Amino acid sequence: MTEHAIEVTGLTKRFGDFTAVDAISFHVSKGEIFGFLGANGAGKTTAMRMLIGLSKPTEGDGFVAGYNIRTEAEQIKKGIGYMSQKFSLYNDLTVKENIRFYGGIYGLSKKQIAEKTAEILEELDLLEVAKKTVGALPLGWKQRLSFAVSMVHDPDIVFLDEPTGGVDPYVRRQFWETIYQQADAGRTIFVTTHYMDEAEYCDRVSIMVAGSIEALDTPKELKKQFASTTMDDVFLKLAR
C-alpha cells in the first residue's frame, strides 16, 4: 500500500528486442496535476496503458490508488477515470444516453445514474441539448462531456490521454479551467500532452525521451535547471 495516488518503480515494457519504456520511477501525490510529457513515440501511451491496467509490465512495479498494476488491474480499471484521445463518446447516442451508458458500465444504480445525469447536464450547461446526438455538438462541448463522463463514478484519479489534441487554444484554456476545478476538489489528474505550453499548468512534469524519464520537477524548477524561459526550450534541449 502507498500514501501516493500513483507510485512506480523501475517500470519497463519490452516488445521483443525493443524497449518502449525503460525502467521509469516516479510518484504522483494525491490531488496533484501531473504532466506526462514527451514527443510521439517517447513511450507515454505505453506507460499509461500499464498504469490503467491495459498492459502488463515486463519488469518493475507500480501502484495506482493503492492497487498493484500487476495483480489488481481489474480493481484499477473500476476505480479510475480515463479519457482517451478520441474522447470515447458515441456520436449516434444523445448526450443523456452517453451519460447513462457509461454510468451503467461503471455499475451505478438507476438512481445514481439519474442523479449524475442531472448533475452533469446542469454543470456543463447542456440541458438544452440533452436530447441531441453527441455527433452534432461542437468539439469543445464533446471534450468537456467526455471528461465529465470519465468521472461519472466519482474516481479519485483521472487519466487524460492528450485530451486537448486538435482543439483551438481558447477551448484548450477552457478545458484546463475544468481540470483545475477537479484538482481543487481533491482529484488527482494524470495528463499526457505534447503541447509544451500546457506543462506550465501542471504542478509537476515528467519529460520522456526514448522510453526514459529525462527530467521531473515543477515547471519553474525545470526552466531554472535548463536555463530556459519556456517549457518548449526545456523540451528541445532534452530532445536533442
Backbone bond lengths (Angstrom), bond angles and torsions (degrees), N, CA, C in turn:
res aa  C-N    CA-C-N  psi(-1)  N-CA   C-N-CA  omega(-1)  CA-C   N-CA-C  phi
1 M - - - 1.478 - - 1.536 109.21 -
2 T 1.319 116.92 148.80 1.456 120.78 -175.69 1.519 111.06 -132.54
3 E 1.346 115.19 151.10 1.470 119.10 178.48 1.528 111.13 -81.48
4 H 1.339 116.63 -13.81 1.459 120.42 -179.81 1.527 111.09 -89.47
5 A 1.336 116.13 158.73 1.465 120.43 176.48 1.527 110.12 -68.26
6 I 1.339 115.53 -39.63 1.467 121.88 178.84 1.528 107.78 -137.10
7 E 1.325 115.96 135.30 1.465 119.46 177.16 1.528 109.07 -142.02
8 V 1.308 116.47 127.49 1.460 121.88 -173.19 1.533 109.47 -131.29
9 T 1.338 116.81 134.33 1.468 121.54 178.99 1.522 110.06 -133.09
10 G 1.321 115.17 117.81 1.469 120.68 174.55 1.525 115.02 59.77
11 L 1.318 116.49 31.06 1.464 120.72 -174.61 1.530 110.81 -68.51
12 T 1.339 114.90 124.95 1.463 121.15 -174.24 1.526 110.04 -135.17
13 K 1.335 115.95 140.46 1.469 120.57 173.45 1.518 108.84 -135.20
14 R 1.343 115.04 122.67 1.462 120.45 177.45 1.518 109.82 -116.51
15 F 1.314 115.02 144.20 1.458 121.85 171.51 1.531 105.41 -120.31
16 G 1.330 115.96 98.03 1.469 119.52 -173.76 1.514 109.78 63.52
17 D 1.330 117.06 -124.37 1.469 121.66 -179.79 1.522 112.53 -85.37
18 F 1.335 116.26 -8.71 1.468 119.91 -175.56 1.531 111.21 -92.06
19 T 1.333 116.99 126.83 1.464 121.60 177.15 1.527 108.62 -98.80
20 A 1.341 115.80 107.51 1.475 120.83 -177.36 1.525 111.19 -81.56
21 V 1.343 115.92 -36.46 1.472 121.66 177.19 1.518 106.78 -130.98
22 D 1.344 115.63 124.22 1.465 120.27 -167.61 1.532 112.60 -115.22
23 A 1.338 115.88 89.68 1.475 122.53 172.46 1.529 113.43 51.37
24 I 1.333 117.05 54.56 1.464 119.58 -179.73 1.537 110.58 -87.22
25 S 1.326 115.79 144.45 1.467 122.33 178.19 1.527 109.24 -135.99
26 F 1.329 116.39 132.48 1.466 120.89 176.08 1.527 108.90 -168.67
27 H 1.315 116.14 168.56 1.467 119.79 171.72 1.523 108.97 -134.92
28 V 1.305 115.45 157.01 1.469 121.93 176.31 1.528 106.96 -124.83
29 S 1.331 116.29 125.69 1.467 120.38 -179.17 1.522 111.20 -76.43
30 K 1.313 115.57 156.51 1.469 119.86 177.61 1.530 109.61 -64.00
31 G 1.342 116.06 134.11 1.467 121.11 178.67 1.517 114.55 80.74
32 E 1.333 117.02 6.62 1.464 121.36 -177.97 1.533 110.97 -89.51
33 I 1.349 116.09 147.34 1.468 120.95 167.45 1.525 105.55 -97.53
34 F 1.336 115.37 109.82 1.460 121.38 -174.27 1.519 109.03 -109.84
35 G 1.337 116.53 118.94 1.455 121.46 -179.96 1.515 111.04 -91.53
36 F 1.321 116.09 128.61 1.465 122.69 -178.85 1.515 106.43 -113.02
37 L 1.335 116.29 96.20 1.463 121.33 -168.93 1.516 112.88 -105.91
38 G 1.322 113.87 157.62 1.457 119.98 176.50 1.512 110.09 163.20
39 A 1.317 116.14 158.15 1.469 120.24 177.66 1.525 109.26 -71.04
40 N 1.317 117.25 166.02 1.464 120.74 174.66 1.529 108.53 -58.63
41 G 1.339 116.13 132.53 1.464 120.07 -179.26 1.510 114.73 90.16
42 A 1.355 116.68 1.13 1.477 119.62 -178.60 1.524 112.46 -76.54
43 G 1.347 117.25 -16.83 1.468 120.52 -179.81 1.514 114.32 111.95
44 K 1.343 117.27 4.35 1.479 121.32 -177.12 1.535 112.12 -59.57
45 T 1.326 115.68 -51.60 1.467 119.43 -175.10 1.524 110.87 -67.72
46 T 1.332 116.85 -38.26 1.477 119.97 178.12 1.528 109.94 -61.42
47 A 1.336 116.35 -43.81 1.471 120.49 178.89 1.524 110.34 -63.16
48 M 1.339 116.49 -44.37 1.461 119.74 -179.09 1.529 111.27 -63.63
49 R 1.324 117.54 -38.75 1.477 120.60 179.39 1.531 111.04 -61.10
50 M 1.335 117.26 -34.25 1.471 119.70 175.90 1.525 110.62 -69.08
51 L 1.330 116.56 -39.12 1.467 120.41 -177.99 1.525 112.61 -67.61
52 I 1.346 116.88 -34.43 1.466 118.89 -176.32 1.525 112.90 -93.99
53 G 1.336 116.15 8.82 1.467 119.46 172.72 1.510 115.24 85.61
54 L 1.345 117.99 16.97 1.465 120.35 -179.26 1.529 112.78 -98.76
55 S 1.336 116.60 -9.38 1.467 120.10 -178.14 1.520 108.99 -149.03
56 K 1.339 116.01 137.04 1.482 120.34 -179.55 1.520 110.58 -85.53
57 P 1.334 117.24 135.46 1.473 119.54 177.10 1.531 110.89 -66.78
58 T 1.327 116.22 151.64 1.466 121.25 172.14 1.526 108.72 -77.99
59 E 1.328 114.82 -40.96 1.473 121.25 177.49 1.518 108.54 -145.76
60 G 1.345 114.80 166.66 1.465 120.25 175.09 1.518 112.83 89.96
61 D 1.317 114.17 176.22 1.463 120.82 -176.40 1.513 110.72 -134.69
62 G 1.325 114.81 160.16 1.455 119.44 176.38 1.512 111.39 -161.51
63 F 1.326 115.36 150.04 1.462 121.57 176.30 1.523 108.64 -128.59
64 V 1.314 115.89 133.25 1.465 122.14 176.01 1.524 107.03 -126.03
65 A 1.337 116.08 121.15 1.474 121.93 -176.63 1.535 110.78 54.46
66 G 1.341 115.72 32.90 1.467 119.93 177.67 1.519 114.40 86.58
67 Y 1.336 117.81 -6.07 1.469 121.18 -179.03 1.529 110.96 -98.78
68 N 1.329 114.95 142.99 1.458 121.26 -179.26 1.529 110.17 -77.75
69 I 1.347 116.74 126.93 1.467 119.44 -175.90 1.531 112.94 -68.04
70 R 1.343 116.87 -19.01 1.470 119.84 179.06 1.529 111.82 -83.19
71 T 1.329 115.99 -42.17 1.471 119.59 -169.50 1.530 114.46 -111.09
72 E 1.329 117.27 -10.97 1.470 119.10 -175.78 1.535 112.19 -130.00
73 A 1.331 114.60 40.05 1.476 120.54 -176.67 1.530 112.23 -59.28
74 E 1.342 116.87 -38.32 1.480 119.77 -177.78 1.532 111.38 -65.43
75 Q 1.343 116.59 -39.60 1.474 119.73 177.45 1.523 110.55 -64.72
76 I 1.341 116.36 -37.41 1.469 120.37 178.89 1.525 109.71 -63.27
77 K 1.339 116.94 -47.49 1.476 121.30 -178.19 1.533 111.12 -57.04
78 K 1.332 115.85 -40.50 1.476 119.64 -178.28 1.526 112.19 -73.61
79 G 1.337 116.16 -27.77 1.466 119.25 -170.57 1.518 116.24 -97.69
80 I 1.350 116.86 -3.44 1.470 119.28 -178.79 1.524 110.34 -114.99
81 G 1.336 115.26 164.35 1.458 120.84 168.79 1.518 107.81 -102.05
82 Y 1.342 116.24 146.97 1.465 119.60 -179.58 1.519 109.94 -142.49
83 M 1.319 115.70 125.67 1.467 120.96 176.08 1.518 107.67 -120.30
84 S 1.329 116.31 116.33 1.462 120.29 -177.93 1.523 110.66 -84.83
85 Q 1.322 115.14 171.08 1.469 121.15 179.77 1.528 111.76 -58.75
86 K 1.330 116.28 -31.86 1.472 120.40 -175.54 1.537 112.17 -88.55
87 F 1.346 116.80 6.04 1.477 123.66 177.34 1.530 114.81 71.64
88 S 1.322 119.83 -11.01 1.480 123.93 172.48 1.528 116.25 56.62
89 L 1.301 119.44 18.02 1.467 120.28 179.60 1.530 109.90 -94.62
90 Y 1.347 115.68 155.94 1.462 120.22 177.19 1.529 108.78 -97.58
91 N 1.337 116.02 111.03 1.462 121.54 -174.01 1.525 114.14 -62.61
92 D 1.356 116.91 -27.78 1.469 118.69 -177.42 1.530 112.84 -90.60
93 L 1.336 117.21 -1.22 1.473 120.81 172.51 1.529 108.82 -97.10
94 T 1.325 116.41 155.06 1.470 119.52 177.26 1.527 109.54 -74.22
95 V 1.327 115.20 169.66 1.470 121.52 177.32 1.530 109.11 -55.51
96 K 1.325 115.75 -49.84 1.473 121.83 -177.44 1.535 110.78 -62.55
97 E 1.329 116.32 -42.21 1.472 120.30 -178.37 1.526 111.26 -65.68
98 N 1.337 117.54 -37.06 1.466 120.80 177.10 1.527 110.89 -61.31
99 I 1.338 116.30 -44.98 1.476 119.80 -179.45 1.527 110.11 -63.05
100 R 1.347 116.09 -44.56 1.472 120.51 -179.93 1.532 111.13 -63.16
101 F 1.326 115.24 -41.46 1.466 120.47 -178.66 1.530 110.73 -59.69
102 Y 1.335 116.64 -49.13 1.464 120.23 -178.44 1.525 111.84 -70.54
103 G 1.326 116.67 -33.31 1.467 119.70 174.43 1.520 110.41 -59.26
104 G 1.343 115.86 -40.96 1.472 121.16 178.38 1.518 111.91 -66.02
105 I 1.334 116.70 -42.18 1.480 121.28 179.23 1.525 110.44 -59.23
106 Y 1.340 116.29 -39.85 1.470 120.26 -178.44 1.534 112.69 -85.11
107 G 1.335 116.05 7.47 1.460 120.00 171.71 1.514 115.99 77.52
108 L 1.334 117.59 23.03 1.462 119.88 177.53 1.531 109.75 -74.88
109 S 1.333 116.09 151.11 1.460 120.38 176.86 1.529 109.47 -74.91
110 K 1.330 117.43 166.19 1.476 120.86 179.22 1.524 110.83 -57.79
111 K 1.327 115.61 -39.39 1.474 120.62 179.89 1.534 110.33 -64.49
112 Q 1.343 115.68 -46.00 1.476 120.07 178.97 1.531 111.23 -62.26
113 I 1.341 116.19 -41.17 1.469 120.62 179.77 1.526 110.24 -62.33
114 A 1.323 116.49 -43.80 1.474 120.63 179.67 1.532 110.21 -62.31
115 E 1.339 116.29 -43.15 1.475 120.74 179.94 1.525 111.27 -64.91
116 K 1.345 116.86 -45.73 1.467 120.68 -178.87 1.529 111.38 -66.83
117 T 1.328 116.53 -36.66 1.473 120.32 178.64 1.523 109.85 -61.78
118 A 1.329 116.10 -48.04 1.472 120.52 -179.96 1.531 110.64 -61.77
119 E 1.329 115.31 -41.58 1.471 121.63 -178.41 1.538 111.42 -63.75
120 I 1.333 116.26 -47.38 1.467 120.91 -178.39 1.525 111.29 -65.81
121 L 1.339 116.72 -43.84 1.466 120.38 -179.11 1.525 111.05 -61.24
122 E 1.335 115.24 -38.88 1.465 118.74 -179.69 1.537 111.19 -73.88
123 E 1.326 116.02 -47.25 1.473 120.76 -178.29 1.527 112.22 -58.58
124 L 1.333 116.38 -39.50 1.464 120.86 -176.14 1.534 112.16 -93.98
125 D 1.343 115.42 2.28 1.469 120.22 179.08 1.537 110.56 59.14
126 L 1.341 114.93 45.57 1.467 120.55 -176.93 1.535 112.82 -110.36
127 L 1.329 117.25 10.05 1.473 120.14 -176.63 1.525 112.18 -55.84
128 E 1.330 116.35 -40.24 1.474 120.03 -176.77 1.529 112.97 -68.82
129 V 1.342 115.96 -24.61 1.475 118.79 -178.07 1.532 112.37 -111.79
130 A 1.317 117.17 16.20 1.472 121.97 -175.73 1.524 112.69 -56.69
131 K 1.357 116.80 -31.01 1.472 120.06 -177.44 1.533 112.27 -100.12
132 K 1.332 116.46 7.71 1.472 120.06 176.34 1.517 109.18 -86.14
133 T 1.328 116.55 149.94 1.467 118.37 175.87 1.526 108.64 -70.66
134 V 1.317 115.56 147.70 1.464 121.57 -178.28 1.531 111.20 -60.54
135 G 1.336 115.96 -33.17 1.465 120.08 179.98 1.520 113.60 -59.15
136 A 1.348 116.35 -22.00 1.469 120.30 -178.34 1.534 112.47 -88.42
137 L 1.333 117.11 -4.33 1.472 120.02 -176.45 1.532 111.55 -83.18
138 P 1.345 117.61 149.77 1.462 120.14 171.59 1.538 109.58 -63.45
139 L 1.333 116.27 155.01 1.467 122.37 -174.98 1.531 112.79 -56.38
140 G 1.339 117.05 -41.47 1.464 120.85 -178.96 1.520 112.33 -61.59
141 W 1.321 117.14 -39.12 1.474 121.08 178.35 1.525 110.84 -69.28
142 K 1.341 115.67 -40.46 1.472 119.50 177.74 1.523 110.14 -58.32
143 Q 1.327 114.12 -42.50 1.462 120.91 -177.67 1.537 110.48 -62.29
144 R 1.319 116.45 -48.40 1.469 120.06 -179.03 1.526 111.57 -66.91
145 L 1.337 116.12 -36.83 1.470 120.03 178.05 1.534 109.93 -65.47
146 S 1.325 116.68 -42.06 1.459 120.56 179.85 1.530 110.94 -62.14
147 F 1.329 116.11 -40.05 1.464 121.32 177.50 1.530 109.97 -63.14
148 A 1.335 116.26 -45.74 1.472 120.54 179.91 1.528 111.02 -62.76
149 V 1.332 116.38 -41.78 1.465 121.40 -179.09 1.542 110.77 -65.41
150 S 1.339 116.77 -34.14 1.474 119.90 179.17 1.533 111.28 -66.90
151 M 1.349 116.48 -16.50 1.470 120.51 -179.25 1.524 112.33 -112.63
152 V 1.339 117.09 17.28 1.465 121.26 -174.53 1.541 111.60 -60.87
153 H 1.341 116.63 -25.63 1.474 121.67 -178.08 1.539 111.87 -100.36
154 D 1.348 116.55 15.24 1.476 122.73 177.46 1.538 114.00 55.83
155 P 1.329 118.45 54.86 1.466 119.75 178.70 1.526 110.89 -74.89
156 D 1.336 116.06 156.87 1.472 120.70 177.58 1.525 111.40 -82.66
157 I 1.348 116.11 -25.35 1.469 121.33 -177.26 1.526 109.19 -125.63
158 V 1.343 116.22 132.78 1.466 120.30 177.37 1.525 109.01 -122.54
159 F 1.329 115.86 128.85 1.462 122.97 176.46 1.526 108.91 -100.68
160 L 1.323 116.29 125.35 1.465 121.75 179.95 1.527 108.51 -118.65
161 D 1.328 117.09 116.08 1.461 121.18 -177.39 1.528 109.61 -99.11
162 E 1.334 115.36 101.17 1.472 122.71 -178.12 1.538 111.42 44.99
163 P 1.328 117.18 58.62 1.472 120.81 -172.02 1.527 114.31 -69.91
164 T 1.346 117.61 -16.17 1.467 118.96 -175.73 1.527 112.53 -108.95
165 G 1.330 116.87 13.91 1.462 120.32 179.40 1.524 111.18 -62.27
166 G 1.313 116.31 128.97 1.459 120.30 174.17 1.510 116.80 81.36
167 V 1.349 117.71 5.00 1.468 118.80 177.38 1.531 109.92 -107.95
168 D 1.339 116.35 155.69 1.469 118.98 -174.20 1.532 111.46 -74.20
169 P 1.348 117.89 162.47 1.473 121.70 -174.16 1.535 113.89 -56.74
170 Y 1.333 118.03 -36.62 1.476 120.47 179.71 1.529 110.77 -64.03
171 V 1.329 116.16 -45.39 1.470 121.31 179.66 1.524 109.98 -65.97
172 R 1.346 116.52 -36.28 1.474 120.14 177.63 1.524 110.68 -61.42
173 R 1.344 116.27 -45.14 1.483 120.08 179.69 1.525 110.86 -61.92
174 Q 1.330 115.58 -42.66 1.477 120.40 178.61 1.528 110.36 -59.34
175 F 1.329 115.36 -42.61 1.458 119.90 -177.97 1.525 110.87 -65.35
176 W 1.331 116.96 -38.21 1.458 119.91 178.57 1.533 111.64 -66.17
177 E 1.325 117.34 -30.39 1.470 120.02 173.97 1.533 109.70 -60.56
178 T 1.333 116.00 -41.31 1.476 121.31 178.48 1.523 110.49 -64.40
179 I 1.337 116.63 -39.60 1.473 120.56 177.98 1.532 109.96 -62.20
180 Y 1.342 116.40 -45.09 1.473 120.42 178.35 1.527 111.52 -57.60
181 Q 1.329 116.50 -42.98 1.473 120.50 -179.74 1.524 110.38 -58.78
182 Q 1.327 116.63 -43.12 1.466 120.24 -178.72 1.532 111.43 -69.28
183 A 1.335 116.97 -37.76 1.472 120.13 176.96 1.530 110.27 -66.12
184 D 1.347 116.31 -39.82 1.474 120.59 177.47 1.524 111.45 -61.94
185 A 1.346 115.55 -30.21 1.473 120.45 179.22 1.527 111.52 -80.08
186 G 1.358 117.20 -0.05 1.467 120.72 175.28 1.520 115.32 103.97
187 R 1.335 117.13 -0.90 1.465 119.09 179.56 1.530 110.79 -77.29
188 T 1.332 115.33 147.17 1.462 121.47 173.71 1.525 107.44 -91.97
189 I 1.327 116.28 130.64 1.469 120.65 -179.07 1.525 109.31 -116.19
190 F 1.327 115.87 122.10 1.468 122.45 176.98 1.522 105.92 -112.64
191 V 1.334 116.97 111.93 1.462 119.99 -171.15 1.533 111.82 -125.45
192 T 1.336 116.47 128.05 1.463 119.53 172.79 1.524 107.88 -96.82
193 T 1.313 115.32 143.24 1.467 120.23 178.26 1.519 109.19 -157.57
194 H 1.331 115.98 153.97 1.470 118.00 170.38 1.532 109.91 -112.51
195 Y 1.355 116.93 6.27 1.467 120.90 172.83 1.524 108.41 -85.29
196 M 1.302 117.26 109.25 1.468 120.14 -174.65 1.537 112.62 -67.83
197 D 1.348 118.07 -26.81 1.465 118.44 177.79 1.533 110.72 -65.28
198 E 1.352 117.15 -26.50 1.463 120.31 179.78 1.528 111.81 -72.16
199 A 1.318 116.52 -19.43 1.466 120.06 176.83 1.525 110.36 -60.52
200 E 1.333 115.88 -31.98 1.474 121.00 -179.25 1.534 111.75 -63.31
201 Y 1.331 116.65 -23.25 1.470 120.65 -177.54 1.532 112.50 -83.69
202 C 1.346 116.29 -8.79 1.473 120.11 -174.89 1.528 111.33 -91.88
203 D 1.337 115.93 153.67 1.473 120.25 175.41 1.525 109.77 -69.25
204 R 1.339 115.52 -46.24 1.470 121.08 175.07 1.521 108.31 -139.15
205 V 1.327 113.88 159.29 1.458 120.36 -174.85 1.527 109.32 -137.53
206 S 1.330 115.56 137.45 1.465 118.92 168.44 1.521 106.86 -113.67
207 I 1.325 116.42 143.88 1.469 120.29 179.72 1.521 108.65 -119.93
208 M 1.339 114.89 119.39 1.465 120.62 179.69 1.513 110.62 -95.30
209 V 1.320 115.57 137.34 1.467 122.21 173.50 1.528 106.57 -134.20
210 A 1.333 115.98 120.65 1.481 121.77 176.90 1.531 112.70 50.27
211 G 1.329 116.14 46.35 1.463 120.96 173.29 1.513 116.29 87.70
212 S 1.342 117.73 -7.91 1.463 121.19 -179.18 1.525 110.55 -115.92
213 I 1.341 116.26 151.46 1.462 120.02 172.77 1.523 107.30 -85.05
214 E 1.324 116.03 113.20 1.468 121.44 -175.48 1.532 112.23 -93.02
215 A 1.334 117.22 -19.17 1.472 120.63 179.15 1.513 108.86 -156.14
216 L 1.345 115.92 145.73 1.468 120.22 179.11 1.526 108.78 -155.16
217 D 1.334 116.30 115.61 1.468 120.99 178.16 1.530 108.65 -176.36
218 T 1.317 116.24 -172.61 1.465 119.74 173.67 1.529 108.06 -72.32
219 P 1.340 118.49 153.52 1.473 119.62 177.44 1.533 112.21 -54.41
220 K 1.329 116.23 -39.81 1.469 120.62 -179.42 1.525 111.19 -61.32
221 E 1.344 116.55 -46.96 1.470 120.56 -178.82 1.526 112.14 -68.38
222 L 1.331 116.49 -36.48 1.469 119.26 179.03 1.517 111.08 -65.10
223 K 1.338 116.19 -40.58 1.478 119.46 178.83 1.530 110.29 -64.57
224 K 1.332 115.87 -37.84 1.474 120.55 178.25 1.539 109.83 -67.00
225 Q 1.325 115.19 -46.46 1.478 121.59 -177.76 1.535 112.07 -59.91
226 F 1.346 116.13 -38.83 1.467 119.92 -176.97 1.532 112.72 -101.81
227 A 1.348 116.18 13.54 1.470 122.04 178.27 1.530 111.43 48.06
228 S 1.339 114.63 51.73 1.464 120.95 -176.77 1.528 110.44 -125.22
229 T 1.314 115.57 156.67 1.473 119.27 179.10 1.533 111.76 -97.30
230 T 1.341 116.87 -20.11 1.468 120.34 179.97 1.529 109.82 -133.57
231 M 1.323 115.97 161.36 1.464 120.12 176.17 1.523 111.09 -69.11
232 D 1.315 116.93 -26.31 1.473 121.51 173.85 1.524 110.63 -56.92
233 D 1.353 114.86 -46.23 1.469 120.55 179.36 1.528 111.50 -63.01
234 V 1.335 115.22 -42.55 1.475 120.21 178.39 1.528 109.13 -57.68
235 F 1.321 114.59 -48.53 1.466 120.09 -177.19 1.534 111.58 -62.30
236 L 1.314 116.10 -43.46 1.464 119.87 -179.53 1.536 111.92 -62.32
237 K 1.341 115.74 -39.73 1.471 119.69 177.90 1.518 111.07 -63.12
238 L 1.346 116.25 -40.18 1.467 120.61 -179.75 1.527 111.33 -71.38
239 A 1.325 115.94 -42.25 1.458 120.76 -176.00 1.539 111.75 -65.69
240 R 1.330 115.05 -29.98 1.467 118.64 178.57 1.521 110.87 -70.55
